[in-house]
């Protein structure tokens, strides 16, 4: 491992990613609700992408799947750890979302990106949209968590 003081942000991300994969494979586990790939939904959404460190020019791309944590973007291969910005619209939302994302991996289908610190309203809008894709999903997830406690008899 290199000294952290002399590593640039991309090297730090790649070092962290390698450590995360090593620890993930050391102990097998299933997907959790916090795993960005746990609740991916197939979508067909036109978007634009800007790649940091290059000429800041928006290029057209397409989102192939989407979750609260990230997306699969149909786009040219980029190095792992590349910082991007993805802008797209969702049905029933007037404002377009503009999310910073980090390239996690790439396949022949496109780039797998993780959203980097989305704002609360963006998470809420994404969640509402993703839940609308599930016919049997509830929009009130806390409904099942609220349990009335019996009042003690006097």
ChimeraX attribute file (.defattr): number of C-alpha atoms within 10 A of each C-alpha:
attribute: neighborCount
match mode: 1-to-1
recipient: residues
	/A:1	4
	/A:2	9
	/A:3	7
	/A:4	11
	/A:5	7
	/A:6	9
	/A:7	12
	/A:8	9
	/A:9	12
	/A:10	15
	/A:11	14
	/A:12	17
	/A:13	17
	/A:14	14
	/A:15	15
	/A:16	12
	/A:17	15
	/A:18	12
	/A:19	11
	/A:20	12
	/A:21	10
	/A:22	11
	/A:23	11
	/A:24	11
	/A:25	9
	/A:26	9
	/A:27	7
	/A:28	7
	/A:29	8
	/A:30	6
	/A:31	10
	/A:32	10
	/A:33	8
	/A:34	10
	/A:35	13
	/A:36	18
	/A:37	20
	/A:38	14
	/A:39	18
	/A:40	17
	/A:41	18
	/A:42	15
	/A:43	16
	/A:44	11
	/A:45	16
	/A:46	16
	/A:47	20
	/A:48	17
	/A:49	23
	/A:50	18
	/A:51	19
	/A:52	13
	/A:53	9
	/A:54	7
	/A:55	8
	/A:56	10
	/A:57	11
	/A:58	14
	/A:59	12
	/A:60	14
	/A:61	19
	/A:62	19
	/A:63	22
	/A:64	20
	/A:65	19
	/A:66	23
	/A:67	23
	/A:68	24
	/A:69	21
	/A:70	23
	/A:71	26
	/A:72	27
	/A:73	25
	/A:74	21
	/A:75	18
	/A:76	12
	/A:77	14
	/A:78	16
	/A:79	13
	/A:80	18
	/A:81	20
	/A:82	18
	/A:83	21
	/A:84	21
	/A:85	17
	/A:86	24
	/A:87	18
	/A:88	17
	/A:89	14
	/A:90	14
	/A:91	9
	/A:92	8
	/A:93	11
	/A:94	8
	/A:95	10
	/A:96	13
	/A:97	19
	/A:98	17
	/A:99	19
	/A:100	20
	/A:101	24
	/A:102	22
	/A:103	22
	/A:104	21
	/A:105	17
	/A:106	19
	/A:107	11
	/A:108	9
	/A:109	13
	/A:110	20
	/A:111	24
	/A:112	24
	/A:113	26
	/A:114	24
	/A:115	21
	/A:116	15
	/A:117	12
	/A:118	16
	/A:119	10
	/A:120	9
	/A:121	10
	/A:122	16
	/A:123	16
	/A:124	13
	/A:125	16
	/A:126	19
	/A:127	14
	/A:128	12
	/A:129	17
	/A:130	19
	/A:131	15
	/A:132	13
	/A:133	12
	/A:134	10
	/A:135	7
	/A:136	8
	/A:137	11
	/A:138	12
	/A:139	11
	/A:140	8
	/A:141	9
	/A:142	9
	/A:143	9
	/A:144	8
	/A:145	8
	/A:146	8
	/A:147	8
	/A:148	6
	/A:149	6
	/A:150	6
	/A:151	6
	/A:152	5
	/A:153	4
	/A:154	3
